[in-house]
Amino acid sequence: MKYIRYRKEGTIYYGVLESETITRLDGNYIEGPVQKISATDSLDEVEVLAPTEPGQLIAIGLNYALHAEEQGKPLPEEPMMFMLSPTAVIGHNAGITLPTEDHRIDYEAELAVVIGKEAKDVTREEALSYVFGYTCGNDVSDRYLQKKDGQYTRAKSYATFKPLGPVIETDLDPSQTPIKLSLNGEVKQNSNTSDLIHSVEEILVQVSKVMTLKPGDVLMTGTPSGVGPLSPGDELEIEIEGIGKLRNYVNN
Ligand SMILES: O=C(O)/C=C/C(=O)CC(=O)CC(=O)O
């Protein structure tokens, strides 16, 4: 099932996307059971919004071996966690703003996990039952600040630095999913979540040992190799098989 959050004529709706048609729901799918209602909308007539408004946005770094190698970093023995500001989230087709052209600012395609129910101290066996679904994410990163600060919060939390979307797919195997990023039509990142060092289950176990996860929270699972810099006017497309394509551009 593909869940979508969108705006039409100034009103925000929640729906289920089938082909190009959205069937409206009677409420926010993150907040509890919802029913389809009879109204439908065409995908090309709506503004697609980020499919969740996370209270917490938690990321895992260096979770693909080839990316750790390209950054010259050793592989973390445990999932390496850091927090991002939820105010950085934008949706499909929205513009990313580079705060400065003096720093290198990179794209990072990632599988993003959306939490469905409160989770604390979950076991590996039950971990995936806390997942609502999966979406595409971009962990846009100011590399200059990342190195200067020695931690990642400022470098990764600027407004517009966390595109999510376009939908939440509930039926996905997070251990076997192709993930790809194209910049201006050229493939730059091309991997599979089977290359994750720490699986989605392991991430949920380790993160929920520390903090309580709430419905709508997002876990970004790390980026594969092939990261690179953004420039004004760039067009980005992240495709995760089974979810779809998250498209964004860099504002001039
Ligand atoms: O610490 C560094 O110099 C670089 C770290 C990374 O590239 C990790 C990162 O930004 C996030 C990720 O691996 O997904």
The ligand as an SDF file (V2000), in Angstrom:
LIG
                    3D

 14 13  0  0  0  0  0  0  0  0999 V2000
   32.5890   12.0540    9.4090 O   0  0  0  0  0  0  0  0  0  0  0  0
   32.8110   12.2560    8.2130 C   0  0  0  0  0  0  0  0  0  0  0  0
   33.7880   12.8910    7.8090 O   0  0  0  0  0  0  0  0  0  0  0  0
   31.9070   11.7230    7.1940 C   0  0  0  0  0  0  0  0  0  0  0  0
   30.8440   10.9910    7.5400 C   0  0  0  0  0  0  0  0  0  0  0  0
   29.8940   10.5520    6.5820 C   0  0  0  0  0  0  0  0  0  0  0  0
   30.0400   10.6630    5.3740 O   0  0  0  0  0  0  0  0  0  0  0  0
   28.6710    9.9360    7.1180 C   0  0  0  0  0  0  0  0  0  0  0  0
   27.4570   10.6560    6.7180 C   0  0  0  0  0  0  0  0  0  0  0  0
   27.4790   11.8290    6.4340 O   0  0  0  0  0  0  0  0  0  0  0  0
   26.1890    9.9330    6.7530 C   0  0  0  0  0  0  0  0  0  0  0  0
   26.0820    8.5610    6.1630 C   0  0  0  0  0  0  0  0  0  0  0  0
   27.0260    7.7820    6.1490 O   0  0  0  0  0  0  0  0  0  0  0  0
   24.9800    8.2120    5.7210 O   0  0  0  0  0  0  0  0  0  0  0  0
  1  2  2  0
  2  3  1  0
  2  4  1  0
  4  5  2  0
  5  6  1  0
  6  7  2  0
  6  8  1  0
  8  9  1  0
  9 10  2  0
  9 11  1  0
 11 12  1  0
 12 13  2  0
 12 14  1  0
M  END
$$$$
